[in-house]
Amino acid sequence: MANSNAVKITHETKSRGGRYVAHIEGENHTGHLDWETGHATNVRIATHTIVPPEIGGRGIAALLINRLIEDARKQGFRVVP
């Protein structure tokens, strides 16, 4: 599993969705989790998570999902996988 201190997760919003991006210290590759807003504005639908093979097997996808869940708890929205 990746050292969570060596992974910085940023969040970018777009018109009706967004993307969490995992930047791994010392790596050129990033992983990401994309989401879209559901019919209700308090629902985010996680559409897919991509982690390239070059950084796979380190728990990056789990860190991205955990960040989405953490934001849901703080901001009060629901997550649909």
Rosetta constraint file for C-alpha pairs under 8 A:
AtomPair CA 1 CA 57 HARMONIC 7.04 0.50
AtomPair CA 1 CA 58 HARMONIC 4.09 0.50
AtomPair CA 1 CA 59 HARMONIC 4.89 0.50
AtomPair CA 1 CA 60 HARMONIC 7.75 0.50
AtomPair CA 2 CA 6 HARMONIC 7.29 0.50
AtomPair CA 2 CA 7 HARMONIC 7.42 0.50
AtomPair CA 2 CA 58 HARMONIC 4.76 0.50
AtomPair CA 2 CA 59 HARMONIC 5.88 0.50
AtomPair CA 2 CA 60 HARMONIC 6.77 0.50
AtomPair CA 3 CA 7 HARMONIC 6.85 0.50
AtomPair CA 4 CA 8 HARMONIC 7.73 0.50
AtomPair CA 4 CA 63 HARMONIC 7.68 0.50
AtomPair CA 6 CA 24 HARMONIC 5.94 0.50
AtomPair CA 6 CA 25 HARMONIC 5.23 0.50
AtomPair CA 7 CA 22 HARMONIC 6.28 0.50
AtomPair CA 7 CA 23 HARMONIC 5.59 0.50
AtomPair CA 7 CA 24 HARMONIC 4.57 0.50
AtomPair CA 7 CA 25 HARMONIC 6.18 0.50
AtomPair CA 8 CA 22 HARMONIC 5.74 0.50
AtomPair CA 8 CA 23 HARMONIC 5.13 0.50
AtomPair CA 8 CA 24 HARMONIC 6.51 0.50
AtomPair CA 8 CA 25 HARMONIC 7.89 0.50
AtomPair CA 9 CA 20 HARMONIC 6.46 0.50
AtomPair CA 9 CA 21 HARMONIC 5.38 0.50
AtomPair CA 9 CA 22 HARMONIC 4.47 0.50
AtomPair CA 9 CA 23 HARMONIC 6.15 0.50
AtomPair CA 9 CA 64 HARMONIC 7.29 0.50
AtomPair CA 9 CA 67 HARMONIC 7.82 0.50
AtomPair CA 10 CA 20 HARMONIC 5.64 0.50
AtomPair CA 10 CA 21 HARMONIC 5.27 0.50
AtomPair CA 10 CA 22 HARMONIC 6.68 0.50
AtomPair CA 10 CA 23 HARMONIC 7.88 0.50
AtomPair CA 11 CA 18 HARMONIC 7.18 0.50
AtomPair CA 11 CA 19 HARMONIC 5.76 0.50
AtomPair CA 11 CA 20 HARMONIC 4.48 0.50
AtomPair CA 11 CA 21 HARMONIC 6.35 0.50
AtomPair CA 12 CA 18 HARMONIC 5.42 0.50
AtomPair CA 12 CA 19 HARMONIC 5.23 0.50
AtomPair CA 12 CA 20 HARMONIC 6.41 0.50
AtomPair CA 12 CA 21 HARMONIC 7.95 0.50
AtomPair CA 13 CA 17 HARMONIC 5.92 0.50
AtomPair CA 13 CA 18 HARMONIC 4.02 0.50
AtomPair CA 13 CA 19 HARMONIC 6.41 0.50
AtomPair CA 14 CA 18 HARMONIC 5.06 0.50
AtomPair CA 16 CA 36 HARMONIC 5.78 0.50
AtomPair CA 16 CA 37 HARMONIC 5.48 0.50
AtomPair CA 17 CA 34 HARMONIC 7.51 0.50
AtomPair CA 17 CA 35 HARMONIC 5.36 0.50
AtomPair CA 17 CA 36 HARMONIC 3.94 0.50
AtomPair CA 17 CA 37 HARMONIC 5.46 0.50
AtomPair CA 17 CA 44 HARMONIC 7.80 0.50
AtomPair CA 18 CA 34 HARMONIC 5.88 0.50
AtomPair CA 18 CA 35 HARMONIC 5.42 0.50
AtomPair CA 18 CA 36 HARMONIC 6.50 0.50
AtomPair CA 19 CA 32 HARMONIC 6.52 0.50
AtomPair CA 19 CA 33 HARMONIC 5.56 0.50
AtomPair CA 19 CA 34 HARMONIC 4.44 0.50
AtomPair CA 19 CA 35 HARMONIC 6.23 0.50
AtomPair CA 20 CA 32 HARMONIC 5.41 0.50
AtomPair CA 20 CA 33 HARMONIC 5.14 0.50
AtomPair CA 20 CA 34 HARMONIC 6.52 0.50
AtomPair CA 20 CA 64 HARMONIC 6.59 0.50
AtomPair CA 20 CA 68 HARMONIC 7.76 0.50
AtomPair CA 21 CA 30 HARMONIC 6.64 0.50
AtomPair CA 21 CA 31 HARMONIC 5.78 0.50
AtomPair CA 21 CA 32 HARMONIC 4.38 0.50
AtomPair CA 21 CA 33 HARMONIC 6.66 0.50
AtomPair CA 21 CA 64 HARMONIC 7.48 0.50
AtomPair CA 22 CA 30 HARMONIC 5.48 0.50
AtomPair CA 22 CA 31 HARMONIC 5.09 0.50
AtomPair CA 22 CA 32 HARMONIC 6.01 0.50
AtomPair CA 22 CA 60 HARMONIC 7.14 0.50
AtomPair CA 22 CA 64 HARMONIC 6.90 0.50
AtomPair CA 23 CA 27 HARMONIC 7.63 0.50
AtomPair CA 23 CA 29 HARMONIC 7.47 0.50
AtomPair CA 23 CA 30 HARMONIC 5.24 0.50
AtomPair CA 23 CA 31 HARMONIC 7.17 0.50
AtomPair CA 24 CA 28 HARMONIC 7.80 0.50
AtomPair CA 24 CA 29 HARMONIC 7.55 0.50
AtomPair CA 24 CA 30 HARMONIC 6.74 0.50
AtomPair CA 27 CA 55 HARMONIC 7.99 0.50
AtomPair CA 29 CA 52 HARMONIC 7.20 0.50
AtomPair CA 29 CA 54 HARMONIC 7.20 0.50
AtomPair CA 29 CA 55 HARMONIC 6.96 0.50
AtomPair CA 30 CA 51 HARMONIC 7.04 0.50
AtomPair CA 30 CA 52 HARMONIC 7.41 0.50
AtomPair CA 30 CA 55 HARMONIC 7.74 0.50
AtomPair CA 31 CA 49 HARMONIC 7.55 0.50
AtomPair CA 31 CA 50 HARMONIC 5.57 0.50
AtomPair CA 31 CA 51 HARMONIC 4.37 0.50
AtomPair CA 31 CA 52 HARMONIC 6.57 0.50
AtomPair CA 31 CA 55 HARMONIC 7.96 0.50
AtomPair CA 31 CA 60 HARMONIC 6.97 0.50
AtomPair CA 31 CA 61 HARMONIC 7.35 0.50
AtomPair CA 32 CA 49 HARMONIC 5.67 0.50
AtomPair CA 32 CA 50 HARMONIC 5.37 0.50
AtomPair CA 32 CA 51 HARMONIC 6.60 0.50
AtomPair CA 32 CA 61 HARMONIC 7.75 0.50
AtomPair CA 32 CA 64 HARMONIC 7.06 0.50
AtomPair CA 33 CA 46 HARMONIC 7.18 0.50
AtomPair CA 33 CA 47 HARMONIC 7.62 0.50
AtomPair CA 33 CA 48 HARMONIC 5.79 0.50
AtomPair CA 33 CA 49 HARMONIC 4.18 0.50
AtomPair CA 33 CA 50 HARMONIC 6.38 0.50
AtomPair CA 33 CA 61 HARMONIC 7.78 0.50
AtomPair CA 33 CA 64 HARMONIC 6.36 0.50
AtomPair CA 33 CA 65 HARMONIC 7.47 0.50
AtomPair CA 34 CA 46 HARMONIC 6.01 0.50
AtomPair CA 34 CA 47 HARMONIC 5.66 0.50
AtomPair CA 34 CA 48 HARMONIC 5.60 0.50
AtomPair CA 34 CA 49 HARMONIC 6.41 0.50
AtomPair CA 35 CA 44 HARMONIC 6.13 0.50
AtomPair CA 35 CA 45 HARMONIC 5.25 0.50
AtomPair CA 35 CA 46 HARMONIC 4.30 0.50
AtomPair CA 35 CA 47 HARMONIC 5.24 0.50
AtomPair CA 35 CA 48 HARMONIC 7.30 0.50
AtomPair CA 36 CA 44 HARMONIC 5.60 0.50
AtomPair CA 36 CA 45 HARMONIC 5.16 0.50
AtomPair CA 36 CA 46 HARMONIC 6.64 0.50
AtomPair CA 36 CA 47 HARMONIC 6.93 0.50
AtomPair CA 37 CA 41 HARMONIC 6.09 0.50
AtomPair CA 37 CA 42 HARMONIC 7.68 0.50
AtomPair CA 37 CA 43 HARMONIC 5.91 0.50
AtomPair CA 37 CA 44 HARMONIC 4.70 0.50
AtomPair CA 37 CA 45 HARMONIC 6.11 0.50
AtomPair CA 38 CA 42 HARMONIC 7.61 0.50
AtomPair CA 38 CA 43 HARMONIC 5.13 0.50
AtomPair CA 38 CA 44 HARMONIC 5.65 0.50
AtomPair CA 38 CA 45 HARMONIC 6.10 0.50
AtomPair CA 39 CA 43 HARMONIC 7.38 0.50
AtomPair CA 42 CA 76 HARMONIC 7.30 0.50
AtomPair CA 42 CA 77 HARMONIC 4.54 0.50
AtomPair CA 42 CA 78 HARMONIC 6.14 0.50
AtomPair CA 43 CA 77 HARMONIC 5.50 0.50
AtomPair CA 43 CA 78 HARMONIC 4.69 0.50
AtomPair CA 43 CA 79 HARMONIC 5.81 0.50
AtomPair CA 43 CA 80 HARMONIC 7.11 0.50
AtomPair CA 44 CA 77 HARMONIC 7.06 0.50
AtomPair CA 44 CA 78 HARMONIC 6.20 0.50
AtomPair CA 44 CA 79 HARMONIC 4.99 0.50
AtomPair CA 44 CA 80 HARMONIC 6.17 0.50
AtomPair CA 45 CA 79 HARMONIC 5.84 0.50
AtomPair CA 45 CA 80 HARMONIC 4.65 0.50
AtomPair CA 45 CA 81 HARMONIC 5.91 0.50
AtomPair CA 46 CA 79 HARMONIC 7.02 0.50
AtomPair CA 46 CA 80 HARMONIC 6.17 0.50
AtomPair CA 46 CA 81 HARMONIC 5.06 0.50
AtomPair CA 47 CA 81 HARMONIC 7.06 0.50
AtomPair CA 49 CA 61 HARMONIC 6.63 0.50
AtomPair CA 50 CA 61 HARMONIC 7.45 0.50
AtomPair CA 51 CA 55 HARMONIC 6.71 0.50
AtomPair CA 51 CA 56 HARMONIC 5.98 0.50
AtomPair CA 51 CA 60 HARMONIC 7.07 0.50
AtomPair CA 51 CA 61 HARMONIC 6.62 0.50
AtomPair CA 52 CA 56 HARMONIC 6.01 0.50
AtomPair CA 53 CA 57 HARMONIC 7.96 0.50
AtomPair CA 55 CA 60 HARMONIC 7.84 0.50
AtomPair CA 56 CA 60 HARMONIC 7.17 0.50
AtomPair CA 59 CA 63 HARMONIC 6.43 0.50
AtomPair CA 60 CA 64 HARMONIC 6.35 0.50
AtomPair CA 61 CA 65 HARMONIC 6.25 0.50
AtomPair CA 62 CA 66 HARMONIC 6.00 0.50
AtomPair CA 63 CA 67 HARMONIC 6.20 0.50
AtomPair CA 64 CA 68 HARMONIC 6.44 0.50
AtomPair CA 65 CA 69 HARMONIC 6.27 0.50
AtomPair CA 66 CA 70 HARMONIC 5.99 0.50
AtomPair CA 67 CA 71 HARMONIC 6.15 0.50
AtomPair CA 68 CA 72 HARMONIC 6.19 0.50
AtomPair CA 69 CA 73 HARMONIC 6.30 0.50
AtomPair CA 69 CA 79 HARMONIC 7.45 0.50
AtomPair CA 70 CA 74 HARMONIC 6.33 0.50
AtomPair CA 71 CA 75 HARMONIC 5.77 0.50
AtomPair CA 71 CA 76 HARMONIC 7.89 0.50
AtomPair CA 72 CA 76 HARMONIC 5.32 0.50
AtomPair CA 72 CA 77 HARMONIC 4.90 0.50
AtomPair CA 72 CA 78 HARMONIC 6.19 0.50
AtomPair CA 72 CA 79 HARMONIC 7.09 0.50
AtomPair CA 73 CA 77 HARMONIC 7.10 0.50
